[in-house]
Structures are given as structure tokens and as C-alpha cells.
Amino acid sequence: MTFNAKTAAVSAEKDTDKKAAVMRVVGKVLIYAVLVLYALWVIFPFLVIVITSLTPEVEMDATMHFIWFPQNISFDAFRVVLIDDIYAQMLYGDNLSSVLHGFLNTMWQVVPTTFVGLFVSGLSAYAFAKIPFRGKGPLFMCLIATMMIPGAVLTMPSYLFYDSIHWTDSVLPLIVPGLFGGAGVTFFLRQFFMGLPDELMEAARIDGLNDFSVYIRMVIPLSAPAFLAQGVFMFIGGYNNYQGPLLYLANLPELAPLQLALNLFQGGYGNPAVLCASALVALLPLLIIYCFLQKYFTQGIAMSGLKA
């Protein structure tokens, strides 16, 4: 009886292990199935844009249905976007296309702001993380409280303020505020800096470095993933900014950044292939940034979230 009981127990345990293994396999299959469906859901709009941009206008005019794949692949839409823009001469007085002109405007308006704002935000985050001073806690809470204010609420007061100092119809409202950093960037960088060993900072101060030198020589090199992560997000935010340029640069098409230039460009062309091609050209720089910096800004975000 004892032998039979032990055999039954072992058999029951094996059945339980088999059921658990089957459930794990079924669970993984379901998870991967959901992930594949979600990936297709996300990729499908981009697939539509790519297919439409490569479809000749003749094929589009010949049917009312969606073309899943063109019979003849055509790059005419991209040539219109990059070279044969008939409205560029009227708007800018040169042969550079509207999209490329807007991209160059975006670069000189956004890139300096991103670098300077990131540096200033990091300096503020270092002070909150590593420098003891009176009122640091309440001051940091006030900084965090500004993150709770919706940006749309400040649109009209900001416009009235810039209008009172005669900054409207210029790029100054789009550049100058960003040079002073951002509360969100300061918060995330502070979280990262909190994880840096205090002993390194103390050793540097003993060697004669002041806090600014410690920030330049030690904190920035040690926090490269966090800076890259926040820098990417700052650049993307400025790159995709549409409301600001619409408010302040609507009467200055020669200074219009990419998003506003795309809107002006789309207003002049009704061909869906040209519109999709312009969207792909505008998306390409962000895809390149993501491909090259994905590892760094993923690491920076993860480590910022783990530090306390």
C-alpha cells in the first residue's frame, strides 16, 4: 500500500508539472499573439503611407479602392517633395523645396535650444540632487508642481506676454524659453544623479574642483545615457512642435519649421502620394535617431526610474 501511494503521488506530481508546462506554453503563445496583433496594428498606418507614396497618380485616379500594392512603383511623389516643388520659388525665392527649407529651419531653431536647455536642466538637477542648500525640498516641489499645469492653459497668457514685449512674428518665443531647460527634464536627470556615488563628488571637491567643474568633468560623462534620453525627447518635442510656429510664424513662411512647412506644402498639393511622401521624408530623421540611439535612451530612462 505504501509503495502504491508513493507511485500515485509521483504520478500526480508529474501530471501537475505537465499541466503547468502546458499552461506556460499556452500563456506564451497568447502573449506573442497579442504582441504580433498589436505590432500589425501599429505598423499598418505606416504601410499605408509607404504604399500610397509609391503609387502613381494614374493608378489612383483609375480606381476608388485602396491599392494594396501598385502595379508600377513610382518615385515621382518624392521628386516633387525634394526637387520639383513649384511653390518653393514663390514662398522662399530659391530652388530649395518647402520641406527641405522647413527642415533646415527646424534644425537651427531646435538643435541649439535642445543642447543649451539640456545643459541648464542638468545643472539644475545636479543642484537638487547633490548640493545641500536651505529650502531645496520646497523649491523642488514647486518645480514639480509646474509639471501639473496643462500646456494649453498657458498658450494665451504666453502669447499676450510675448506680444507685449514685441516678440510675436519672430522665432524668439520658440527659442528663448527652451534655453532655460524644462521641469520634466530636470526631474528625470535628478533621479539619475541621485544614484551617482556621493564619494566621487567629495573626492573631486577635495582635489579642488568646484561644483560647476564637478558637473562638467564628472556628472556629465557618468550620466551620458540619461542626457541622451532626455535630449532625444527634447529634440522630438521641438521637431514635432506645430502650435508654437502656427502662433508666432504664420506670417513668416520663410522662417516656418518643418511641421508648419508641411501644412503649407499639403495645402498646395492634393495628390495623396505627394502628401504621404512628404510625411515619410519628415519622419526619416526621427527614425534614424531612434535606430542609432535606441539603446542609450532606453537605458537612460530605465536607470532614471530605478534611482531614488
Secondary structure, DSSP 4 states (H G I P E B T S, - for coil): -HHHHHHHHHHHHHHHHHHHHHHHHHHHHHHHHHHHHHHHHHHHHHHHHHHHHTS-HHHHHT-SS--SS-SS---HHHHHHHT--TTHHHHHSSSS-HHHHHHHHHHHHHHHHHHHHHHHHHHHHHHHHH---TTHHHHHHHHHHHTTS-GGGGHHHHHHHHHHTT-SSSSHHHHTGGGG--HHHHHHHHHHHTTS-HHHHHHHHHTT--HHHHIIIIIHHHTHHHHHHHHHHHHHHHHT--HHHHHHSTT-GGG--HHHHHHHHHHH---HHHHHHHHHHHHHHHHHHHHHHHHHHHHHHHHHHH--
